[in-house]
Amino acid sequence: ESRWQGTCFWSDLYLVLYVSRMLCHVLIQPFENMSLALLLMMTFHHLVSMGCYILGLGLGRCHYWGCLDGCCEITTVFLNVFSLLNTAVEGKKLKEYLPAWVAAANGFALWLAFLFFRLMLFPYWLYGFHMDMRQEPEKTKGIVTNLERSIYPATTIVLLVLSCTWFVALTRGMVKSMSKALKGEKVEMKKKMSKMS
């Protein structure tokens, strides 16, 4: 019952913070340096997920499902570090001032977070939502509207599809940064070996 009807101060706070952040980002995105395709995907993602959270806040239910979907935002921590490392400082990217392993480690952490907190989380969410409705229809279907029964899973499916699309690019970037870090390590090892001999 708490998955469908339970709310608390923390779930309210999270949903409000998420909606506020998405609203701000929708307004800022057009001024960021990104492709039109990414801008459209991100804006669509923000508007749809924001709409679901507003619905959950307004109706005062299904906060568990919103918070469970929200666990995917753990990936944002590593994505922000990635953006920071690619910020220009005095004509060079910040990552150029740091050892290559720093960007590689963050890229791997981002890739791993995407794997667990998006590609595995969303199917788990869909499975749990479906099984609850199937096993306890009076406590699930009986209390939510047709809109909620359709828009919440549809939004999670959209998030899964977008995440799969982004995961391909993330994998390429992670492999590239790991290769660069390994080449840098080999060069350092050769320098140390030549100094020793």
N, C-alpha and C positions, 0 to 999 in steps of 0.2 A: 504493500500500500504506500509506503514512504517513497518508493521510486516514482509513483504516479501522482500522489497528492502531497507529499512532504515538501515543506519549505522551511527555511531558517534564515537567520540574519545573514549568514555567510553566503548562502546560495543567492539571496537577494542582492547582496553586495557584489558578488562576482558577476551576475547578469547585468547589473547596472554599469559596472566598470567596463565590461565587454562592449556593451552597446555604446557607451561614451567613447571608447577607444576607436571602435569601428567608424562611428560618425565622424570623428576627427580625421581619421585616415582617409575616408572617402573624399573629404574636402581637400586634403593635402596632396593626395596621389597625383592629380593632374600636373602638379608642379615638380614632381620627381622625375628623374631620368630613367624612364622605363619604356619598353616597347608598347605599342598600342594594344597588341594581343594580351600582354601581361596586365596592362591597365584595365582592360575589359574583364579579364578573368578575376582579378583582385576585386574590382568594384562589384561584380556579380556576387562573388563569395561574401563580401562584406554586407551587402544589402540583404541577401537571403538569410544569412546567419543572424544578422541583426534583427530582421523581421521575426524570426523564430523566437529569439530571446525576448523581444518585446511582447510577443504573444504569451509566452510562459510567465512573464512578469505580470501582465494584465490579468490573466486568468488564475494566477497563483497556483500552478501545478506543473508537473513534469520537470521540476528543477533538477532532479537527478540526471535526467537525460541531457539537459543543457550543460550541466557541470561535467558529465562524462565526456561529451563532445569537446568541451572546453579544455580537457587534458591535452588535446593536440597542440595547444599553444605553447607547450614546453619547447617545441621546436623553434619558437620565436626567439628564445634566449640565444641559441647558436646562430640563428639567422641575423640577429642584431650584431653579434660579434663579427660575423662574415661581412656585414655592411661596414662596420667600423674599420676592419682591416683593409677594406677597399676604398676608404676615404683618402683623398689626396691631402698630403701634408708637405708643404714646400715643394710642390711639383712632383712628388713621388707618393705612391700608395703607402699607407702605414705599414702594410705587411712587408714591404721592401726593406724596412728598417729592422725587422725582426727575423729571427731564424725561420727557415722554411717550415720547420716542424710545427710551429705555432698555428699557421694557417691549415696545415695538414691535419693536425689534431682536432681543430675546430670543425673542419670539413667532415672528418670521420664521425665526430660527435653529432653533428647535424644529420648526417646520413643515418646513423643508428637511431637517433631520436625520431626521425621520419618513419623508419621501419616499424618501431614499436608504438609510437604515439599517433600514427596516422594510418599506415597500411595494415596494422594489426588491430588498432583500436576501433576503427570504423566498422569493420566486419563484425567485431565483438558487439558493438553497440547495436547494429542491425539485428544480429542474432538474439540478443537479450530483449530488445523491443518486441520482436516477433514472437518469441517464446512466451513472454509475459501475456501478450494479448491472446495467444492460443491457449495457455494453461489457465488463466484467470480472467476470462472475458468480462465478468461482471465488475471486477475491480479495475479494469483497464478500458476496454471498449465502452463499457457502461458509463464512464465518467468523462471521457474526452470527446471532443467534437470530431466530425469527419475531417475537418481542416487539419486538426492536430495529428490525427492518425495518418494523414497523407503527407503533410508538409515536413514534419520532423524527419521521417525516414528518407524522403526525397532530398532534403537538404544534406543529410549525412551521405547519401549516395553521390551527390554532386561534390561534396568535400573529398570523398574517396577517389572519384575520377580525377579531380584537380590534383590531388596529392600524388596519384600514380603518374600523371603527366609531369609534375615537378620533380618526382623522384628520379626519373630518367636523366634530367639535366643535373640533378644533384649527384647522381652516381658518376656521371662523366666528370664533373668538377672535382669530386672527391678523388677519383683515380688520378686525375691530372695533378692535383696538389700533393698527393702521396708520392707520385713518381718524381716530382720536383724535389720533395724533401729527401727521398732516398738517394737521388743523384747528388744532392748537396752533401749528404752524409758520406757518400763514397769519395767525393772530392776532399772532404775534411780528413777522412781516413788516410788517403794517399799522401796528403800534406804531412800528417803526423808520422807516417811510415818513412817518408823521405827525410824528415828531420832526425829521426832515430838512426838512420843508416848513414 
